[in-house]
Amino acid sequence: MKKLRIGHLTTAYHTCFILMDTDWIEERTDLKLEWSLFPTGPEMIKAFFKNELDVGYVGLPPAIIGIDKGLQIKCVAGGHVEGTVLIAKKDFRTLKDLGSIRETLNQFIGKAIGTPTQGSIHDVIIRKLINEAGLKDKVAVKNFEWADFIVDAMKDGIVEGGCGTPPLAVLASRMLGAKVILPANVMWPCNPSYGIVATMDMIENFTEALEGFLKLHEEACNLVRTKPKEAAEIVAKTIEIIDKDFVLEVYRVSPKYCASLPREYINSTMAFIPVLHSLGYISKTLTENDVFHTELIEKIHLEKPHYGDPGMLG
């Protein structure tokens, strides 16, 4: 029996929370999964450097930063795209009201936006948008170790908004009446909000075990799209502190789930590299082959990509 040490985040739409509370692993594989929770992607990458993980659920910018520093991992599957939103207190106006990203961000002049740690996909995206709007020295970005702290900071007036995942948006809406002012699809189209990364040791020496895991990940992605209520019930039972309706709201904020690695996903990921370099987060240019290993998921996911097909979430 092969043990896989898997890192994951608190993000409710990741398939880990389905695999944790079903009997799929025991019934369909000879794998033993050991789960480790991390507050952010950058913290997970530190664990990879310590050889504490074999596989991870992570936004790809932190993975790219690790690869730039010599970490021997690659992205072997997708999971979700467009998982970053900008939320703000209820008196802020939305993109729909104001007509442009720049005008929407102008509302934060002299104020701060909270986001997870430096190098997280949310941190990179909001800094890029602020810079493009010419607001680098006018809008502050405050990083938090845990995304949940952003809601508390909004409540306490430390920040006026937050850039993070759909679960953050749903939590802030319930607790503060906050709203999404820049939706997921405009923040960075097709951005790789999370993928599955694996060590080169896993890819090269434990291919069959990795394939077995990816098959279940693919099935769980399909469950979210085609039977979201069933998936939400499983996730709520696993996480315990949230309910099924919370999970369903999360799914609908950003309904693009799939395990495949289509050209659009890869191109969007590679577009992060010059941005990461400009921010000083990486030191060199990486190639597609440095970041991706697509052979395994291409054997498993034989249909067209489902990112544009929300299924029952549509």
C-alpha positions in Angstrom: 0.0 0.0 0.0 1.5 3.3 -1.1 1.0 6.3 1.3 0.5 9.7 -0.3 1.3 12.7 1.8 -1.1 15.4 0.5 -1.2 19.1 1.4 -4.4 21.0 1.2 -6.0 24.4 2.1 -9.2 25.3 3.8 -10.8 26.1 0.4 -14.2 24.4 0.4 -14.4 23.7 -3.4 -11.2 21.6 -3.5 -11.9 17.9 -4.1 -9.9 16.9 -1.0 -13.0 17.5 1.2 -14.9 15.0 -0.9 -12.2 12.4 -0.9 -11.7 12.7 2.8 -15.3 11.7 3.6 -16.1 9.0 1.0 -15.0 5.4 0.7 -13.6 5.9 -2.8 -10.0 5.6 -1.7 -10.5 2.3 0.1 -12.8 0.8 -2.5 -11.0 1.7 -5.7 -7.3 2.0 -4.8 -4.6 0.5 -2.6 -3.6 4.0 -1.5 -3.4 5.4 2.0 -3.8 9.2 2.1 -2.2 11.3 4.8 -3.7 14.9 4.8 -2.0 18.0 6.0 -3.7 21.4 6.3 -1.9 24.6 5.4 -3.1 28.3 5.8 -1.9 29.3 2.4 -0.2 28.0 -0.7 3.2 29.6 0.2 3.2 27.7 3.5 2.5 24.5 1.7 5.5 25.1 -0.7 7.7 25.3 2.4 6.6 21.8 3.4 7.5 20.6 -0.1 11.0 22.0 0.4 11.2 20.0 3.6 10.2 16.8 1.8 7.1 16.5 3.9 4.6 16.2 1.0 4.2 14.2 -2.2 1.1 15.9 -3.6 -0.6 19.3 -3.0 -3.7 21.3 -3.8 -2.4 24.8 -4.5 -2.7 27.9 -6.6 0.0 27.8 -9.2 1.8 31.1 -8.5 3.2 29.7 -5.2 4.2 26.6 -7.0 6.0 28.6 -9.7 7.9 30.5 -7.0 9.0 27.2 -5.5 10.1 25.9 -8.9 12.1 29.0 -9.5 13.9 28.3 -6.2 14.7 24.8 -7.3 11.8 22.8 -5.9 11.3 19.6 -7.9 7.5 19.7 -8.4 5.2 20.0 -11.4 1.5 20.6 -12.0 -0.1 17.3 -13.0 -3.8 18.2 -13.1 -6.2 21.2 -12.9 -9.1 21.6 -10.6 -10.6 25.0 -10.9 -10.2 28.3 -12.6 -11.1 31.9 -11.8 -11.2 31.5 -8.0 -10.2 35.0 -7.0 -12.8 37.8 -6.3 -12.6 41.3 -4.8 -15.1 42.0 -2.0 -15.9 45.2 -0.2 -18.2 46.6 2.4 -21.7 47.2 1.4 -21.4 50.9 0.7 -18.9 50.3 -2.1 -20.0 50.3 -5.7 -19.5 47.3 -8.1 -17.9 46.9 -11.5 -21.4 46.8 -12.9 -22.1 50.2 -11.4 -18.9 51.9 -12.4 -18.0 50.3 -15.7 -14.3 49.6 -15.3 -11.8 47.9 -13.0 -9.9 51.1 -12.5 -12.9 53.1 -11.3 -13.8 50.2 -9.0 -10.4 50.1 -7.5 -10.3 53.9 -7.2 -12.7 53.5 -4.3 -9.8 52.1 -2.3 -7.5 55.2 -2.7 -6.1 55.9 0.8 -7.5 52.6 2.0 -6.3 49.0 2.2 -7.3 45.7 0.7 -6.6 42.5 2.6 -5.4 39.3 0.9 -3.5 36.1 1.8 0.2 35.9 2.2 2.7 37.3 -0.4 3.1 35.0 -3.3 -0.4 33.6 -3.1 -2.5 33.7 -6.3 -4.8 36.3 -4.8 -1.9 38.5 -3.7 -0.4 38.4 -7.2 -3.6 39.2 -9.0 -4.7 42.2 -6.8 -1.2 43.7 -7.0 -1.2 43.4 -10.7 -4.6 45.0 -11.0 -3.6 47.9 -8.7 -0.4 48.5 -10.6 -2.2 48.5 -14.0 -4.7 51.0 -12.6 -1.8 53.3 -11.7 -2.7 53.0 -8.0 0.5 51.3 -6.6 1.2 54.1 -4.1 -2.4 55.0 -3.5 -4.0 51.6 -2.5 -2.4 49.5 0.2 -2.3 45.7 0.2 -2.2 44.0 3.6 -1.3 40.3 3.7 -2.8 37.9 6.2 -1.6 34.5 7.3 -5.1 33.0 7.2 -7.8 34.2 4.8 -10.4 34.2 7.5 -8.6 37.0 9.3 -9.5 39.3 6.4 -13.2 39.2 7.4 -12.2 40.2 11.0 -10.0 43.0 9.6 -12.9 44.3 7.5 -15.1 44.3 10.6 -12.5 46.2 12.6 -11.9 48.7 9.9 -8.3 47.7 9.3 -9.1 47.0 5.6 -12.1 48.1 3.5 -12.1 45.0 1.2 -10.6 41.7 0.6 -9.2 39.8 -2.4 -9.5 36.0 -2.0 -11.5 32.9 -2.7 -15.3 32.4 -3.2 -15.5 31.0 0.4 -14.1 34.3 1.6 -16.8 36.1 -0.3 -19.6 34.0 1.1 -18.3 34.3 4.6 -18.0 38.1 4.4 -21.5 38.3 2.9 -23.0 36.4 5.8 -21.1 38.1 8.5 -20.8 41.7 7.3 -23.2 42.1 4.4 -20.2 42.5 2.1 -20.5 42.0 -1.6 -18.4 41.0 -4.6 -17.4 44.2 -6.5 -15.0 42.5 -9.0 -16.3 39.0 -10.0 -14.0 36.0 -10.6 -14.2 36.1 -14.4 -12.7 39.7 -14.7 -9.9 39.4 -12.1 -7.7 37.3 -14.4 -9.5 35.2 -17.0 -9.0 31.4 -16.7 -6.5 31.9 -13.9 -5.4 28.6 -12.3 -6.9 29.1 -8.9 -5.8 25.6 -8.0 -4.2 22.6 -9.5 -2.7 19.4 -8.3 1.1 19.5 -8.0 3.3 16.4 -7.4 7.0 15.9 -6.7 9.2 14.6 -9.5 9.8 11.5 -7.4 6.1 10.7 -7.5 5.8 11.4 -11.2 8.8 9.3 -12.2 8.8 6.5 -9.6 5.2 6.1 -8.4 3.2 6.8 -11.5 0.5 4.2 -10.9 -0.2 5.6 -7.4 -0.4 9.1 -8.7 -2.7 8.0 -11.5 -5.0 6.3 -9.0 -5.3 9.5 -7.0 -5.9 11.7 -10.1 -8.7 9.4 -11.3 -10.5 10.1 -8.0 -9.8 13.8 -8.2 -11.3 13.8 -11.7 -14.4 12.0 -10.5 -14.8 14.4 -7.6 -14.5 17.4 -9.9 -17.3 15.9 -12.0 -19.4 15.4 -8.9 -19.2 19.1 -8.1 -20.4 20.1 -11.6 -23.1 17.4 -12.1 -24.4 16.8 -8.6 -23.5 19.9 -6.6 -26.0 19.2 -3.8 -24.6 15.8 -3.2 -21.0 17.2 -3.3 -22.0 20.1 -1.0 -23.5 17.7 1.6 -20.2 15.7 1.7 -18.1 18.8 2.0 -20.3 20.3 4.8 -20.0 17.0 6.7 -16.3 16.9 6.3 -15.6 20.6 7.3 -18.4 20.6 9.9 -18.3 24.4 10.7 -20.1 25.2 7.4 -23.5 24.0 6.0 -24.6 22.7 2.6 -26.0 26.0 1.5 -22.7 27.7 2.2 -20.9 25.3 0.0 -23.5 25.7 -2.8 -23.1 29.4 -2.6 -19.3 29.0 -3.0 -19.7 26.7 -6.0 -21.9 29.3 -7.7 -19.7 32.3 -7.1 -17.1 30.6 -9.4 -18.5 27.5 -11.2 -15.6 26.4 -13.3 -14.4 23.0 -12.1 -12.4 20.4 -14.0 -9.3 18.2 -13.6 -7.9 18.8 -17.2 -5.0 20.9 -18.3 -6.2 22.6 -21.5 -4.2 25.1 -23.4 -6.2 28.0 -21.9 -5.3 26.9 -18.4 -1.6 26.5 -19.3 -1.4 29.8 -21.1 -3.0 31.7 -18.3 -0.6 30.1 -15.8 2.4 31.0 -17.9 1.2 34.6 -18.1 1.9 34.9 -14.4 5.6 34.4 -14.9 6.4 38.0 -16.1 4.1 39.4 -13.4 5.9 37.3 -10.7 9.2 38.5 -12.0 8.1 42.1 -12.0 7.0 41.8 -8.4 10.4 40.3 -7.5 8.8 37.0 -6.5 10.9 34.9 -9.0 14.4 35.5 -10.4 14.2 33.9 -13.9 12.0 32.9 -16.8 10.5 29.4 -16.6 9.2 27.3 -19.5 6.0 25.4 -19.8 7.9 22.2 -19.3 9.3 23.5 -16.0 5.8 24.0 -14.6 3.6 21.2 -16.2 3.6 17.5 -16.6 0.4 16.8 -18.6 0.8 13.2 -19.6 -1.1 11.6 -16.7 -4.2 13.7 -16.8 -4.4 13.4 -20.6 -4.7 9.6 -20.1 -7.4 10.1 -17.5 -9.4 13.0 -18.8 -10.4 12.0 -22.3 -13.3 14.4 -22.8 -13.2 18.0 -23.7 -12.4 20.3 -20.8 -15.3 21.2 -18.5 -14.2 24.6 -17.3 -16.7 26.2 -19.6 -19.5 23.7 -18.8 -20.9 24.5 -15.3 -23.2 21.5 -15.4 -25.9 21.8 -12.7 -24.3 24.9 -11.4 -25.2 26.9 -14.5 
